[in-house]
Amino acid sequence: MLCALVLAPSDAYATEAPAPVCTVQDKRLTELSGLASDGEHFYAINDGGTKTQVFVLGRDCAVQRVITNPADPYDVEDLARAADGTLWLSDTGDNRKQRDTVALLAITPKGKATLYRLTYPDGQHDTEALLLDRTGTPYLVTKNVLGDAMVFRPKGKLTSPGPTPLENAGTVTIKATDTEGGPVGTFGSLLVTGGATSADGGVVALRTYTDAYLYPAPDGDIAAALKREPVRVPLPGEKQGEAIAFDPDGTLLSGSEGVGEPIRAVPKATGLVQVEPETSGGAPAAPGAEAAPAGSGPDESTVTAVIVVAAVLLIGFGLFRRSRRR
């Protein structure tokens, strides 16, 4: 059935900014890159790393325990939690575009890990966002310096250790915004740094260094959801925002790298995205809705003016981060 996006009334969002929940002070978690939640605990991973660790945090951001496995990852970038409690680590970072395969690690709460190697159909990609649909199928969304992120999913059933070939499932266009934050200025608003799916699979989120984008997925189809118009939720002021997750009640969570950085929340953010049957003329947005339109901000000429300089800075930034991690 065809569907149309309807924004929630303005009082469901208004101008509410993300509010701090707690502050990450543990020096073992200096590069928060992936986040998940079961409503009682946060699950967090560091960017990169030479060992597999998932930190289990209380709602006060204190580390309660660490789930470990001897597997040595290359560059872990994102984290997702399946309905059965399995934690999926996306070992898909590739700043230098030199990996023959990328990987997913499925880890049980007791630390048992299963490795799934993956190959792209068209060469290397740097990927920082992982999405799981209702069936547990993983989707990878690339970090593209021009804002057109590619979406990939397994072409068949995942095999361990693989590799399992990936197929292209679409493209997501991200436009520049004027939301403040991130390590590379306005250009950071184009770069997808994390992803999450709501507990019921009905809303899909992608984030950049500065903003979150919420896509309606009423039938749980992630590929179809990412072709719809999203609701943009600004996440201003995050130094290097890469982590995003949903609480079971639909609250959107976000976090940045760096000790002393907060995990912040937009309560029941999934309520900003509603889907109703489409009429012949299409369903209009609810009057007075104040959720920020996707991609509002600098025009295309502004983006073009900074594209070369920003790309050079981004490449240098990526190479520095890669050498620091290994």
Long-range contacts (C-beta under 8 A, 24 or more apart in sequence): 1-277, 2-277, 2-278, 3-216, 3-218, 3-228, 3-275, 3-276, 3-277, 3-278, 4-275, 4-276, 4-277, 4-278, 4-279, 4-282, 4-283, 5-216, 5-228, 5-229, 5-231, 5-273, 5-274, 5-275, 5-283, 5-285, 6-274, 6-275, 6-276, 6-283, 6-284, 6-285, 6-286, 7-231, 7-272, 7-273, 7-274, 7-285, 7-286, 7-289, 7-291, 8-271, 8-272, 8-273, 8-274, 8-286, 8-289, 8-291, 9-286, 9-288, 9-289, 10-286, 10-288, 10-289, 10-290, 12-268, 12-271, 12-272, 13-272, 13-289, 13-290, 13-291, 14-290, 15-290, 16-266, 16-267, 17-234, 17-236, 18-233, 18-235, 18-252, 18-254, 18-264, 18-265, 18-266, 19-264, 19-265, 19-266, 19-267, 20-262, 20-263, 20-264, 20-265, 21-59, 21-61, 21-253, 21-262, 21-263, 21-264, 21-265, 22-59, 22-60, 22-61, 22-262, 22-263, 23-61, 23-260, 23-261, 23-262, 23-263, 24-57, 24-61, 24-255, 24-259, 24-260, 24-261, 24-262, 24-263, 25-61, 25-62, 25-259, 25-260, 26-55, 26-61, 26-62, 26-63, 26-259, 27-259, 28-53, 28-55, 28-63, 28-66, 29-55, 29-63, 29-259, 30-257, 30-258, 30-259, 31-257, 31-258, 32-242, 32-243, 32-255, 32-256, 32-257, 32-258, 32-261, 33-76, 33-77, 33-78, 33-79, 33-128, 33-194, 33-242, 33-243, 33-257, 34-76, 34-77, 34-78, 34-79, 34-80, 34-89, 34-90, 34-130, 34-194, 34-242, 34-243, 35-79, 35-194, 35-196, 35-243, 35-244, 35-245, 35-253, 35-254, 35-255, 35-263, 36-79, 36-80, 36-81, 36-87, 36-196, 36-245, 37-81, 37-245, 37-246, 37-247, 37-248, 37-253, 38-81, 38-85, 38-248, 39-247, 39-248, 39-249, 42-245, 42-253, 42-263, 43-79, 43-81, 43-87, 44-79, 44-243, 44-255, 45-76, 45-78, 45-79, 45-89, 46-76, 47-75, 47-76, 47-77, 47-93, 47-242, 47-257, 47-321, 47-325, 48-73, 48-75, 48-76, 48-93, 48-321, 48-322, 48-324, 48-325, 48-326, 49-73, 49-76, 49-325, 50-325, 50-326, 52-76, 52-89, 52-105, 52-107, 52-113, 54-79, 54-87, 54-89, 54-107, 61-262, 61-263, 67-107, 67-109, 67-110, 67-111, 68-111, 69-105, 69-107, 69-111, 69-112, 69-113, 71-105, 71-113, 71-115, 73-103, 73-105, 74-99, 74-103, 75-322, 75-325, 76-105, 77-127, 77-128, 77-129, 77-130, 77-194, 77-242, 78-128, 78-129, 78-130, 78-194, 78-195, 78-242, 79-130, 80-130, 80-131, 80-132, 80-138, 80-195, 80-196, 80-197, 82-132, 82-136, 83-136, 83-199, 85-109, 88-130, 88-132, 88-138, 90-127, 90-128, 90-129, 90-130, 90-138, 90-140, 92-118, 92-125, 92-126, 92-127, 92-128, 92-130, 92-140, 93-126, 93-127, 93-128, 94-124, 94-125, 94-126, 94-127, 95-126, 95-318, 95-319, 95-321, 95-322, 96-318, 96-319, 96-322, 97-123, 97-124, 97-125, 97-126, 98-124, 99-124, 101-162, 101-163, 102-127, 102-140, 104-130, 104-138, 104-158, 114-160, 115-160, 115-161, 115-162, 116-158, 116-159, 116-160, 116-161, 116-162, 116-164, 117-161, 117-162, 117-163, 117-164, 118-154, 118-162, 118-163, 118-164, 118-165, 118-166, 119-163, 119-164, 119-165, 119-166, 120-152, 120-166, 121-152, 121-165, 121-166, 121-167, 121-168, 122-168, 125-150, 125-152, 126-318, 127-152, 128-192, 128-193, 128-194, 128-242, 129-192, 129-193, 129-194, 129-195, 129-206, 129-207, 130-195, 131-195, 131-196, 131-197, 131-204, 131-222, 132-197, 133-197, 133-201, 133-217, 133-220, 133-221, 133-222, 134-200, 134-201, 134-220, 135-220, 137-222, 139-169, 139-195, 139-222, 139-223, 140-166, 141-172, 141-192, 141-195, 141-206, 141-226, 142-192, 143-191, 143-192, 143-193, 144-190, 144-191, 144-192, 145-187, 145-190, 145-191, 145-310, 145-311, 145-314, 146-190, 146-307, 147-173, 147-174, 147-175, 147-176, 147-190, 147-191, 147-303, 148-172, 148-173, 148-174, 149-173, 149-174, 149-192, 149-206, 151-222, 151-223, 151-226, 153-222, 153-223, 169-222, 169-223, 170-223, 170-226, 170-227, 172-206, 172-226, 174-206, 174-208, 174-213, 174-295, 175-294, 175-295, 175-296, 175-297, 175-303, 176-295, 176-297, 176-298, 176-302, 176-303, 177-210, 177-211, 177-232, 177-234, 177-292, 177-295, 177-296, 177-297, 177-298, 178-296, 178-297, 178-298, 179-210, 179-211, 179-234, 179-235, 179-236, 179-297, 180-210, 180-236, 180-237, 181-209, 181-210, 181-235, 181-236, 181-237, 181-238, 181-239, 181-241, 182-208, 182-209, 182-210, 182-238, 182-239, 182-240, 182-241, 183-209, 183-239, 183-240, 183-317, 184-209, 184-310, 184-313, 184-314, 184-317, 185-306, 185-310, 186-297, 186-298, 186-302, 186-303, 186-306, 186-310, 187-306, 187-307, 187-310, 187-311, 187-313, 187-314, 189-297, 190-303, 191-314, 193-241, 193-242, 194-241, 194-242, 194-243, 194-244, 195-244, 196-244, 196-245, 196-246, 196-252, 197-222, 197-246, 198-246, 198-250, 198-270, 199-246, 199-248, 199-250, 202-270, 203-246, 203-250, 203-269, 203-270, 203-273, 205-244, 205-246, 205-252, 206-230, 206-244, 207-235, 207-241, 207-242, 207-244, 207-254, 208-241, 209-238, 209-240, 209-241, 209-242, 210-234, 210-235, 210-236, 210-238, 210-241, 211-235, 211-292, 212-244, 212-252, 212-254, 212-266, 212-269, 213-294, 214-252, 214-269, 214-270, 214-272, 214-273, 215-273, 216-273, 216-274, 216-275, 218-275, 229-294, 230-273, 230-294, 231-272, 231-273, 231-291, 231-292, 231-294, 232-291, 232-292, 232-293, 232-294, 232-295, 232-296, 233-266, 233-269, 233-272, 233-291, 233-292, 234-292, 235-264, 238-264, 246-270
